[in-house]
């Protein structure tokens, strides 16, 4: 499977991880662990950039907690 498909499927799994926690915060590290459990190897910084882009493009309301850098959706 090509790189574009892999990135797309990874982003779908990111959105699933976020939607599983609609009333709670979830950290990038937790999402990274979820992705690893599904066979994706993603650097934390890449994941943070993907999260930022997805939140912006999909207009997902969120707050970013300073101390823990958790995304609250």
JOZIPE-V511495 format. One record per residue. N is the residue number from 1. RES is the residue in one letter. SS is DSSP state (alpha for helix, beta for strand, coil for the rest). NEAR is the number of other C-alpha atoms within 8 Angstrom. D_LAST is the distance of its C-alpha to the last C-alpha in Angstrom with 2 decimals. Layout:
N/RES/SS/NEAR/D_LAST  N/RES/SS/NEAR/D_LAST
This chain:
1/X/coil/4/31.39  2/X/coil/5/30.77  3/X/alpha/6/28.31  4/X/alpha/6/26.51  5/X/alpha/8/25.99  6/X/alpha/9/24.82  7/X/alpha/8/22.19  8/X/alpha/8/21.09  9/X/alpha/8/20.91  10/X/alpha/10/19.01  11/X/alpha/9/16.31  12/X/alpha/8/16.26  13/X/alpha/9/15.80  14/X/alpha/11/12.89  15/X/alpha/8/11.13  16/X/alpha/8/12.45  17/X/alpha/10/11.20  18/X/alpha/11/7.51  19/X/alpha/7/8.42  20/X/coil/6/10.39  21/X/coil/10/7.78  22/X/coil/8/5.99  23/X/coil/6/6.70  24/X/coil/7/6.82  25/X/beta/10/6.36  26/X/beta/11/8.23  27/X/beta/10/10.83  28/X/alpha/12/12.61  29/X/alpha/7/15.59  30/X/alpha/8/14.25  31/X/alpha/12/13.34  32/X/alpha/12/16.81  33/X/alpha/8/18.40  34/X/alpha/9/17.07  35/X/alpha/14/18.45  36/X/alpha/10/21.67  37/X/alpha/7/22.12  38/X/coil/6/22.12  39/X/coil/6/24.65  40/X/coil/8/22.79  41/X/coil/6/23.79  42/X/coil/9/21.41  43/X/coil/7/21.85  44/X/alpha/9/18.94  45/X/alpha/6/19.50  46/X/alpha/8/19.57  47/X/alpha/11/16.27  48/X/alpha/9/14.76  49/X/alpha/8/16.51  50/X/alpha/9/15.38  51/X/alpha/9/11.65  52/X/alpha/8/12.50  53/X/alpha/8/14.61  54/X/alpha/10/12.39  55/X/alpha/11/9.61  56/X/alpha/8/12.72  57/X/alpha/7/14.66  58/X/coil/6/12.34  59/X/coil/7/11.00  60/X/coil/9/7.30  61/X/coil/6/6.03  62/X/coil/8/4.66  63/X/beta/7/6.96  64/X/beta/8/9.09  65/X/coil/9/11.05  66/X/coil/6/14.65  67/X/coil/4/16.49  68/X/coil/6/14.56  69/X/coil/9/12.68  70/X/beta/11/9.52  71/X/beta/12/6.29  72/X/beta/11/3.77  73/X/coil/12/0.00
